[in-house]
Amino acid sequence: MLNDPISNLLTVIRNAIRTSDKSKHRTVSVQSSKQLVKIADILQKNGYIEKYRVNEYQPKKPTLEILLGHSGKNILGLKRISTPGLKVYAQAKALPNVLNGYGIAIISTSKGIMTNKEAKKLGLGGEVLAYVW
């Protein structure tokens, strides 16, 4: 059992990016959850990954498979902000701006998980999960 599946997802992607030139790791796989699927959806919509799918061949342990791809933006960095031991919250007016708007912050709001730009438009604050640039 993982204590922090979001951190695990970010670490797996980060490790695959670092080794992608040497061993051609284009796909990564982690244990799936609704939260991780939503984060993968955000990464796909913003062009950081090519696509994702939930592999449900094992009903008790479905996996989330992510195709990193080279067609979209390159992921330069991933950083986990809020951890299980230290939650970081931001109000709608004080949402983080990652690299002057070139990156995104993934925010967990009362309306679901979304980017900082979407949350700002809706006037929502919430828990700051991660930065992607």
DSSP file (Angstrom, degrees, kcal/mol; ACC not computed):
  #  RESIDUE AA STRUCTURE BP1 BP2  ACC     N-H-->O    O-->H-N    N-H-->O    O-->H-N    TCO  KAPPA ALPHA  PHI   PSI    X-CA   Y-CA   Z-CA
    1    1 A M              0   0    0      0, 0.0     2,-0.4     0, 0.0     0, 0.0   0.000 360.0 360.0 360.0 135.9    0.0    0.0    0.0
    2    2 A L        -     0   0    0      1,-0.1     0, 0.0     0, 0.0     0, 0.0  -0.729 360.0-156.6 -93.6 139.7    1.3    3.4   -0.9
    3    3 A N  S    S+     0   0    0     -2,-0.4    -1,-0.1     1,-0.3     4,-0.0   0.828  92.2  23.1 -79.0 -33.1    1.1    6.3    1.5
    4    4 A D     >  +     0   0    0      1,-0.1     4,-1.8     2,-0.1    -1,-0.3  -0.752  62.2 174.7-137.9  87.8    1.2    8.9   -1.3
    5    5 A P  H  > S+     0   0    0      0, 0.0     4,-2.4     0, 0.0     5,-0.1   0.803  82.1  57.2 -66.7 -28.7    0.1    7.7   -4.7
    6    6 A I  H  > S+     0   0    0      2,-0.2     4,-2.4     1,-0.2     5,-0.2   0.930 107.9  47.1 -67.0 -44.1    0.3   11.2   -6.3
    7    7 A S  H  > S+     0   0    0      1,-0.2     4,-2.3     2,-0.2    -1,-0.2   0.884 110.9  52.9 -62.9 -38.3    4.0   11.5   -5.3
    8    8 A N  H  X S+     0   0    0     -4,-1.8     4,-2.5     2,-0.2    -2,-0.2   0.923 108.8  49.5 -62.7 -44.6    4.5    8.0   -6.7
    9    9 A L  H  X S+     0   0    0     -4,-2.4     4,-2.2     1,-0.2    -2,-0.2   0.932 112.3  47.1 -59.3 -47.5    3.0    8.9  -10.0
   10   10 A L  H  X S+     0   0    0     -4,-2.4     4,-2.6     1,-0.2    -1,-0.2   0.888 112.8  49.5 -63.3 -39.6    5.1   12.1  -10.3
   11   11 A T  H  X S+     0   0    0     -4,-2.3     4,-2.7     2,-0.2     5,-0.2   0.902 109.9  50.4 -67.2 -41.4    8.3   10.1   -9.4
   12   12 A V  H  X S+     0   0    0     -4,-2.5     4,-2.0     2,-0.2    -2,-0.2   0.919 113.9  44.9 -63.4 -43.3    7.6    7.4  -11.9
   13   13 A I  H  X S+     0   0    0     -4,-2.2     4,-2.2     2,-0.2    -2,-0.2   0.927 113.4  50.6 -65.3 -44.4    7.0   10.0  -14.7
   14   14 A R  H  X S+     0   0    0     -4,-2.6     4,-2.0     1,-0.2    -2,-0.2   0.912 111.9  47.2 -60.6 -43.8   10.1   11.9  -13.6
   15   15 A N  H  X S+     0   0    0     -4,-2.7     4,-1.6     1,-0.2    -1,-0.2   0.877 111.2  51.3 -66.3 -37.8   12.3    8.8  -13.6
   16   16 A A  H  X S+     0   0    0     -4,-2.0     4,-0.6    -5,-0.2     9,-0.3   0.869 109.6  50.2 -68.0 -35.7   11.0    7.7  -17.0
   17   17 A I  H >< S+     0   0    0     -4,-2.2     3,-0.6     1,-0.2     4,-0.4   0.908 109.6  50.8 -67.6 -41.5   11.7   11.2  -18.5
   18   18 A R  H 3< S+     0   0    0     -4,-2.0     3,-0.2     1,-0.2    -1,-0.2   0.843 119.9  35.0 -65.9 -33.0   15.3   11.1  -17.1
   19   19 A T  H 3X S+     0   0    0     -4,-1.6     4,-2.4     1,-0.2     5,-0.4   0.375  89.4  98.2-102.0   4.7   16.0    7.7  -18.6
   20   20 A S  H <X S+     0   0    0     -3,-0.6     4,-1.2    -4,-0.6    -1,-0.2   0.822  81.2  53.4 -66.2 -30.5   13.9    8.0  -21.8
   21   21 A D  H  4 S+     0   0    0     -4,-0.4    -1,-0.2    -3,-0.2    -2,-0.1   0.872 115.6  39.1 -69.8 -35.4   16.9    8.9  -23.9
   22   22 A K  H  4 S+     0   0    0     -3,-0.3    -2,-0.2    -4,-0.2    -1,-0.1   0.931 133.9  14.3 -82.8 -48.5   18.9    5.8  -22.9
   23   23 A S  H  < S-     0   0    0     -4,-2.4    -3,-0.2     2,-0.1    -2,-0.2   0.315  95.9-117.8-118.1   8.6   16.3    3.0  -22.7
   24   24 A K     <  +     0   0    0     -4,-1.2     2,-1.2    -5,-0.4     3,-0.2   0.889  39.9 178.7  59.3  45.6   13.3    4.5  -24.6
   25   25 A H        +     0   0    0     -6,-0.3    -1,-0.2    -9,-0.3    -5,-0.1  -0.689  16.3 153.6 -77.5 101.5   10.9    4.4  -21.7
   26   26 A R        +     0   0    0     -2,-1.2    42,-3.7     1,-0.1    43,-0.4   0.654  57.8  51.1-103.5 -20.3    7.8    5.9  -23.4
   27   27 A T  E     -A   67   0A   0     40,-0.2     2,-0.3    -3,-0.2    40,-0.2  -0.922  60.5-172.5-120.3 146.1    5.2    4.3  -21.2
   28   28 A V  E     -A   66   0A   0     38,-2.2    38,-2.8    -2,-0.4     2,-0.4  -0.933   7.4-155.5-129.6 156.9    4.8    4.2  -17.4
   29   29 A S  E     +A   65   0A   0     -2,-0.3     2,-0.3    36,-0.2    36,-0.2  -0.998  16.5 164.7-138.4 132.0    2.4    2.2  -15.3
   30   30 A V  E     -A   64   0A   0     34,-2.0    34,-3.5    -2,-0.4     2,-0.2  -0.916  49.5 -80.6-137.0 164.2    1.1    2.9  -11.7
   31   31 A Q  E     -A   63   0A   0     -2,-0.3    32,-0.3    32,-0.2     2,-0.1  -0.497  58.0-121.4 -67.0 134.4   -1.8    1.6   -9.7
   32   32 A S        +     0   0    0     30,-2.8     2,-0.3    -2,-0.2    -1,-0.1  -0.415  37.8 161.3 -86.0 151.7   -4.9    3.5  -10.7
   33   33 A S     >  -     0   0    0     -2,-0.1     4,-2.2     1,-0.1     5,-0.2  -0.949  51.0-104.9-153.4 165.3   -7.3    5.6   -8.7
   34   34 A K  H  > S+     0   0    0     -2,-0.3     4,-1.9     1,-0.2     5,-0.1   0.889 120.8  52.0 -61.4 -38.4   -9.9    8.3   -9.6
   35   35 A Q  H  > S+     0   0    0      1,-0.2     4,-2.0     2,-0.2    -1,-0.2   0.911 110.2  46.9 -65.2 -43.9   -7.6   11.0   -8.4
   36   36 A L  H  > S+     0   0    0      1,-0.2     4,-2.4     2,-0.2    -1,-0.2   0.855 109.9  53.9 -68.5 -35.2   -4.6    9.8  -10.5
   37   37 A V  H  X S+     0   0    0     -4,-2.2     4,-2.1     2,-0.2    -1,-0.2   0.900 108.8  49.3 -65.0 -40.1   -6.8    9.4  -13.6
   38   38 A K  H  X S+     0   0    0     -4,-1.9     4,-2.1     2,-0.2    -2,-0.2   0.896 110.7  49.8 -66.4 -39.5   -7.9   13.0  -13.3
   39   39 A I  H  X S+     0   0    0     -4,-2.0     4,-2.3     2,-0.2    -2,-0.2   0.911 111.0  49.7 -64.3 -41.8   -4.3   14.2  -12.9
   40   40 A A  H  X S+     0   0    0     -4,-2.4     4,-2.1     1,-0.2    -2,-0.2   0.878 109.0  53.1 -63.6 -37.1   -3.4   12.2  -16.0
   41   41 A D  H  X S+     0   0    0     -4,-2.1     4,-2.6     2,-0.2    -2,-0.2   0.903 109.0  48.8 -63.4 -41.8   -6.3   13.8  -17.8
   42   42 A I  H  X S+     0   0    0     -4,-2.1     4,-1.8     2,-0.2    -2,-0.2   0.913 110.7  50.7 -63.8 -43.2   -5.1   17.3  -16.9
   43   43 A L  H  <>S+     0   0    0     -4,-2.3     5,-2.5     1,-0.2     6,-1.1   0.875 112.4  47.3 -63.3 -36.8   -1.6   16.4  -18.1
   44   44 A Q  H ><5S+     0   0    0     -4,-2.1     3,-1.4     4,-0.2    -2,-0.2   0.925 110.0  51.2 -70.5 -44.2   -3.0   15.2  -21.4
   45   45 A K  H 3<5S+     0   0    0     -4,-2.6    -2,-0.2     1,-0.3    -1,-0.2   0.824 111.8  48.3 -62.6 -31.1   -5.2   18.3  -21.9
   46   46 A N  T 3<5S-     0   0    0     -4,-1.8    -1,-0.3    -5,-0.2    -2,-0.2   0.383 117.8-112.4 -92.6   4.3   -2.2   20.6  -21.3
   47   47 A G  T < 5S+     0   0    0     -3,-1.4    26,-1.7     2,-0.2    -3,-0.2   0.629  82.8 119.7  82.0  15.2    0.0   18.6  -23.7
   48   48 A Y  S   <S+     0   0    0     -5,-2.5     2,-0.3    -6,-0.2    27,-0.2   0.795  79.3  27.9 -83.2 -28.7    2.5   17.2  -21.2
   49   49 A I  S    S-     0   0    0     -6,-1.1    19,-0.2    -9,-0.1    -2,-0.2  -0.905  72.9-133.8-127.0 159.9    1.6   13.5  -22.0
   50   50 A E  S    S-     0   0    0     17,-1.9     2,-0.3    -2,-0.3    18,-0.2   0.963  74.4 -37.7 -78.3 -54.0    0.4   12.0  -25.2
   51   51 A K  E     -B   67   0A   0     16,-1.3    16,-3.1     2,-0.0    -1,-0.3  -0.979  49.5-152.1-162.0 170.5   -2.4    9.8  -23.8
   52   52 A Y  E     -B   66   0A   0     -2,-0.3     2,-0.3    14,-0.2    14,-0.2  -0.956   7.7-172.3-143.8 160.7   -3.4    7.5  -20.9
   53   53 A R  E     -B   65   0A   0     12,-2.2    12,-2.9    -2,-0.3     2,-0.6  -0.986  25.4-123.3-152.9 153.6   -5.6    4.5  -20.3
   54   54 A V  E     -B   64   0A   0     -2,-0.3     2,-0.8    10,-0.2    10,-0.2  -0.887  22.1-149.9 -99.8 118.5   -6.9    2.5  -17.4
   55   55 A N  E     +B   63   0A   0      8,-3.1     8,-2.1    -2,-0.6     3,-0.4  -0.796  19.4 175.9 -90.9 107.5   -6.1   -1.1  -17.8
   56   56 A E        +     0   0    0     -2,-0.8    -1,-0.1     6,-0.2     8,-0.0  -0.026  42.6 114.4-105.7  29.5   -8.9   -3.0  -16.0
   57   57 A Y  S    S+     0   0    0      1,-0.2    -1,-0.2     4,-0.1     3,-0.1   0.815  80.6  49.9 -68.9 -28.5   -7.8   -6.6  -16.8
   58   58 A Q  S >  S-     0   0    0     -3,-0.4     3,-0.9     3,-0.2    -1,-0.2  -0.867  78.5-166.3-107.6  97.0   -7.1   -7.1  -13.1
   59   59 A P  T 3  S+     0   0    0      0, 0.0    -1,-0.1     0, 0.0    -2,-0.1   0.785  85.0  50.1 -58.5 -30.3  -10.4   -5.9  -11.5
   60   60 A K  T 3  S+     0   0    0      1,-0.3    -3,-0.0    -3,-0.1    -4,-0.0   0.799 124.5  27.1 -78.9 -26.6   -8.9   -5.7   -8.0
   61   61 A K  S <  S-     0   0    0     -3,-0.9    -1,-0.3     2,-0.0    -3,-0.2  -0.585  77.0-175.6-134.7  72.6   -5.8   -3.8   -9.1
   62   62 A P        -     0   0    0      0, 0.0   -30,-2.8     0, 0.0     2,-0.3  -0.402  16.1-144.2 -67.8 147.6   -6.5   -1.7  -12.2
   63   63 A T  E     -AB  31  55A   0     -8,-2.1    -8,-3.1   -32,-0.3     2,-0.6  -0.851   6.5-135.8-115.5 150.9   -3.4    0.1  -13.5
   64   64 A L  E     -AB  30  54A   0    -34,-3.5   -34,-2.0    -2,-0.3     2,-0.5  -0.923  20.9-163.1-103.7 117.2   -3.0    3.5  -15.1
   65   65 A E  E     -AB  29  53A   0    -12,-2.9   -12,-2.2    -2,-0.6     2,-0.5  -0.900   4.3-165.8-106.8 127.2   -0.8    3.4  -18.2
   66   66 A I  E     -AB  28  52A   0    -38,-2.8   -38,-2.2    -2,-0.5     2,-0.7  -0.946  12.8-151.7-118.0 128.1    0.6    6.7  -19.5
   67   67 A L  E     -AB  27  51A   0    -16,-3.1   -17,-1.9    -2,-0.5   -16,-1.3  -0.885   8.9-164.6 -96.2 114.3    2.2    7.2  -22.9
   68   68 A L        +     0   0    0    -42,-3.7     4,-0.2    -2,-0.7    -1,-0.2   0.925  23.3 178.9 -70.2 -46.4    4.7   10.1  -22.4
   69   69 A G        -     0   0    0    -43,-0.4   -19,-0.0   -20,-0.2   -42,-0.0   0.365  36.4-121.8  63.6 159.7    5.3   10.8  -26.1
   70   70 A H  S    S+     0   0    0      1,-0.1    -1,-0.1     4,-0.1     4,-0.0   0.330  89.5  85.9-117.3   2.8    7.4   13.4  -27.7
   71   71 A S  S    S+     0   0    0      2,-0.1     3,-0.1     3,-0.0    -2,-0.1   0.821  88.0  46.7 -79.3 -29.9    4.8   15.4  -29.7
   72   72 A G  S    S-     0   0    0      1,-0.3   -24,-0.2    -4,-0.2   -25,-0.1   0.085 109.2 -41.6 -92.6-155.5    3.6   17.7  -27.0
   73   73 A K        -     0   0    0    -26,-1.7     2,-0.4   -27,-0.1    -1,-0.3  -0.358  60.8-115.9 -66.3 150.0    5.4   19.9  -24.5
   74   74 A N        -     0   0    0     59,-0.1     2,-0.8    -3,-0.1    -1,-0.1  -0.749  23.4-125.2 -85.8 136.4    8.4   18.4  -22.8
   75   75 A I        +     0   0    0     -2,-0.4     3,-0.1   -27,-0.2    -1,-0.0  -0.741  32.4 174.9 -81.1 113.6    8.0   18.0  -19.0
   76   76 A L        +     0   0    0     -2,-0.8     2,-0.3     1,-0.3    -1,-0.2   0.781  63.3   1.3 -88.6 -30.6   10.9   19.8  -17.5
   77   77 A G        -     0   0    0      2,-0.0    56,-2.4     0, 0.0     2,-0.4  -0.991  49.0-165.9-160.2 149.4    9.9   19.4  -13.9
   78   78 A L  E     -C  132   0B   0     -2,-0.3     2,-0.4    54,-0.2    54,-0.2  -0.999  15.8-178.5-133.8 132.4    7.4   17.9  -11.6
   79   79 A K  E     -C  131   0B   0     52,-2.4    52,-2.7    -2,-0.4     2,-0.5  -0.982  22.1-139.8-139.6 127.2    7.2   18.9   -7.9
   80   80 A R  E     +C  130   0B   0     -2,-0.4    50,-0.3    50,-0.2     3,-0.1  -0.715  24.0 174.6 -81.3 127.3    4.8   17.6   -5.2
   81   81 A I        +     0   0    0     48,-2.2     2,-0.5    -2,-0.5    48,-0.2   0.881  61.9  47.2-100.7 -58.8    3.7   20.5   -3.1
   82   82 A S  S    S-     0   0    0     46,-0.9    -1,-0.2    47,-0.7     5,-0.2  -0.760  70.7-174.2 -91.2 127.6    1.1   19.2   -0.6
   83   83 A T  B >   -G   86   0C   0      3,-2.3     3,-0.5    -2,-0.5   -79,-0.0  -0.698  41.0-102.4-114.2 167.8    2.1   16.0    1.2
   84   84 A P  T 3  S+     0   0    0      0, 0.0     3,-0.2     0, 0.0    -1,-0.1   0.820 124.3  44.2 -60.0 -28.5    0.2   13.7    3.5
   85   85 A G  T 3  S+     0   0    0      1,-0.3     2,-0.3     0, 0.0    -3,-0.0   0.675 123.9  31.7 -89.0 -17.8    2.1   15.2    6.5
   86   86 A L  B <  S-G   83   0C   0     -3,-0.5    -3,-2.3     2,-0.0     2,-0.3  -0.822  71.5-161.1-145.7  99.9    1.8   18.8    5.3
   87   87 A K        -     0   0    0     -2,-0.3     2,-0.5    -5,-0.2    -5,-0.1  -0.637   6.9-155.8 -82.8 136.8   -1.2   20.1    3.4
   88   88 A V        -     0   0    0     -2,-0.3    40,-2.7    40,-0.3     2,-0.3  -0.966  13.3-174.7-116.7 120.9   -0.7   23.3    1.5
   89   89 A Y  E     -D  127   0B   0     -2,-0.5     2,-0.4    38,-0.3    38,-0.2  -0.828   6.1-167.2-115.1 152.6   -3.9   25.3    0.7
   90   90 A A  E     -D  126   0B   0     36,-2.5    36,-2.2    -2,-0.3     5,-0.1  -1.000  18.5-128.3-139.5 139.4   -4.3   28.5   -1.3
   91   91 A Q    >   -     0   0    0     -2,-0.4     3,-0.9    34,-0.2    33,-0.1  -0.356  36.5-102.5 -76.6 165.6   -7.2   30.9   -1.6
   92   92 A A  G >  S+     0   0    0      1,-0.3     3,-0.8    31,-0.2    32,-0.2   0.860 123.0  49.1 -59.5 -36.9   -8.6   31.8   -5.1
   93   93 A K  G 3  S+     0   0    0      1,-0.2    -1,-0.3    30,-0.1    32,-0.0   0.709 114.7  45.2 -75.6 -19.6   -6.8   35.2   -5.0
   94   94 A A  G <  S+     0   0    0     -3,-0.9    -1,-0.2     2,-0.0    -2,-0.2  -0.011  75.0 145.6-116.1  28.3   -3.5   33.6   -4.0
   95   95 A L    <   -     0   0    0     -3,-0.8    -3,-0.0    -5,-0.1    30,-0.0  -0.415  56.9-100.2 -66.2 143.2   -3.3   30.6   -6.3
   96   96 A P        -     0   0    0      0, 0.0     2,-0.6     0, 0.0     9,-0.2  -0.294  24.0-146.9 -68.2 148.0    0.3   29.9   -7.4
   97   97 A N    >   -     0   0    0     -3,-0.1     3,-0.7     7,-0.1     2,-0.5  -0.956  16.7-147.3-114.5 109.1    1.6   31.0  -10.8
   98   98 A V  G > >S-     0   0    0     -2,-0.6     5,-2.2     5,-0.3     3,-1.1  -0.678  72.9 -20.2 -87.1 121.1    4.2   28.5  -12.1
   99   99 A L  G > 5S-     0   0    0     -2,-0.5     3,-1.7     1,-0.3    -1,-0.3   0.883 122.6 -58.8  49.4  48.2    7.0   29.9  -14.2
  100  100 A N  G < 5S-     0   0    0     -3,-0.7    -1,-0.3     1,-0.3    -2,-0.1   0.821 109.4 -43.6  53.7  36.5    5.0   33.1  -14.9
  101  101 A G  G < 5S+     0   0    0     -3,-1.1    -1,-0.3     2,-0.1    -2,-0.2   0.342 118.1 103.7  96.2  -6.1    2.2   31.1  -16.5
  102  102 A Y  T < 5S+     0   0    0     -3,-1.7    -3,-0.2    -4,-0.4     2,-0.2   0.761  83.3  42.5 -79.4 -24.4    4.3   28.6  -18.6
  103  103 A G  S   <S-     0   0    0     -5,-2.2     2,-0.3    28,-0.0    -5,-0.3  -0.535  81.1-126.7-109.0 179.8    3.7   25.8  -16.1
  104  104 A I  E     -E  132   0B   0     28,-2.9    28,-2.9    -2,-0.2     2,-0.4  -0.929   3.0-144.4-128.1 153.8    0.6   24.6  -14.3
  105  105 A A  E     -E  131   0B   0     -2,-0.3    11,-1.5    26,-0.2     2,-0.6  -0.957  19.9-136.4-110.7 136.5   -0.3   24.0  -10.7
  106  106 A I  E     -EF 130 115B   0     24,-3.1    23,-2.6    -2,-0.4    24,-1.2  -0.854  26.6-169.8 -97.0 121.0   -2.7   21.1  -10.0
  107  107 A I  E     -EF 128 114B   0      7,-3.5     7,-2.8    -2,-0.6     2,-0.7  -0.905  20.7-145.1-117.4 135.8   -5.3   22.1   -7.5
  108  108 A S  E     +EF 127 113B   0     19,-2.9    19,-2.0    -2,-0.4     5,-0.2  -0.895  34.8 171.0 -98.2 110.1   -7.8   20.0   -5.6
  109  109 A T  E >   - F   0 112B   0      3,-2.4     3,-1.2    -2,-0.7    17,-0.1  -0.465  51.8 -95.5-110.2-179.0  -10.9   22.1   -5.2
  110  110 A S  T 3  S+     0   0    0     15,-0.5     3,-0.1     1,-0.2    16,-0.1   0.691 126.3  52.6 -70.6 -17.8  -14.5   21.5   -4.0
  111  111 A K  T 3  S-     0   0    0      1,-0.4    -1,-0.2     3,-0.0     2,-0.2   0.290 125.2 -88.7 -98.6   7.2  -15.5   21.1   -7.7
  112  112 A G  E <   -F  109   0B   0     -3,-1.2    -3,-2.4     2,-0.1    -1,-0.4  -0.615  64.7 -34.9 116.1-176.2  -12.8   18.5   -8.4
  113  113 A I  E    S+F  108   0B   0     -5,-0.2     2,-0.3    -2,-0.2    -5,-0.2  -0.690  70.8 145.5 -86.5 132.5   -9.1   18.5   -9.5
  114  114 A M  E     -F  107   0B   0     -7,-2.8    -7,-3.5    -2,-0.4     2,-0.1  -0.924  47.5 -82.0-154.2 174.5   -8.2   21.2  -12.0
  115  115 A T  E  >  -F  106   0B   0     -2,-0.3     4,-2.2    -9,-0.2    -9,-0.2  -0.350  41.8-109.5 -80.3 166.3   -5.4   23.5  -13.0
  116  116 A N  H  > S+     0   0    0    -11,-1.5     4,-2.1     1,-0.2     5,-0.1   0.838 118.7  55.4 -64.3 -32.5   -4.6   26.8  -11.3
  117  117 A K  H  > S+     0   0    0      2,-0.2     4,-1.8   -12,-0.2    -1,-0.2   0.907 109.6  44.8 -68.6 -42.0   -5.9   28.7  -14.4
  118  118 A E  H  > S+     0   0    0      2,-0.2     4,-1.9     1,-0.2    -2,-0.2   0.906 113.7  50.1 -66.8 -41.6   -9.3   26.9  -14.3
  119  119 A A  H  X>S+     0   0    0     -4,-2.2     5,-2.8     1,-0.2     4,-0.9   0.881 108.8  52.5 -65.0 -37.8   -9.6   27.4  -10.6
  120  120 A K  H  <5S+     0   0    0     -4,-2.1     3,-0.4     3,-0.2    -1,-0.2   0.901 108.0  50.9 -64.8 -40.3   -8.8   31.1  -10.9
  121  121 A K  H  <5S+     0   0    0     -4,-1.8    -1,-0.2     1,-0.2    -2,-0.2   0.878 114.6  43.6 -63.1 -37.9  -11.5   31.5  -13.6
  122  122 A L  H  <5S-     0   0    0     -4,-1.9    -1,-0.2    -5,-0.1    -2,-0.2   0.544 111.9-120.6 -84.9  -7.4  -14.1   29.8  -11.3
  123  123 A G  T  <5 +     0   0    0     -4,-0.9     2,-0.4    -3,-0.4   -31,-0.2   0.853  63.8 142.9  71.9  35.3  -12.9   31.7   -8.2
  124  124 A L      < -     0   0    0     -5,-2.8    -1,-0.2   -32,-0.2     2,-0.2  -0.858  32.2-168.0-112.4 143.6  -12.0   28.6   -6.3
  125  125 A G        +     0   0    0     -2,-0.4   -15,-0.5   -32,-0.0     2,-0.3  -0.606  23.2 133.1-110.9 179.2   -9.2   27.8   -3.9
  126  126 A G  E     -D   90   0B   0    -36,-2.2   -36,-2.5    -2,-0.2     2,-0.4  -0.992  53.8 -25.8 168.6-162.4   -8.1   24.5   -2.6
  127  127 A E  E     -DE  89 108B   0    -19,-2.0   -19,-2.9    -2,-0.3     2,-0.8  -0.652  52.4-133.9 -82.4 130.0   -5.2   22.2   -1.9
  128  128 A V  E     + E   0 107B   0    -40,-2.7   -46,-0.9    -2,-0.4   -40,-0.3  -0.762  29.0 175.6 -86.0 108.7   -2.1   22.7   -4.1
  129  129 A L  E     -     0   0B   0    -23,-2.6   -48,-2.2    -2,-0.8   -47,-0.7   0.936  52.8 -23.4 -82.5 -50.3   -1.2   19.1   -5.1
  130  130 A A  E     -CE  80 106B   0    -24,-1.2   -24,-3.1   -50,-0.3     2,-0.4  -0.986  47.2-125.3-159.9 161.7    1.7   19.6   -7.6
  131  131 A Y  E     -CE  79 105B   0    -52,-2.7   -52,-2.4    -2,-0.3     2,-0.4  -0.933  21.8-170.8-111.8 141.1    3.6   21.9  -10.0
  132  132 A V  E      CE  78 104B   0    -28,-2.9   -28,-2.9    -2,-0.4   -54,-0.2  -0.999 360.0 360.0-131.4 129.7    4.3   20.8  -13.6
  133  133 A W              0   0    0    -56,-2.4   -55,-0.2    -2,-0.4   -59,-0.1   0.323 360.0 360.0-143.6 360.0    6.5   22.8  -15.9
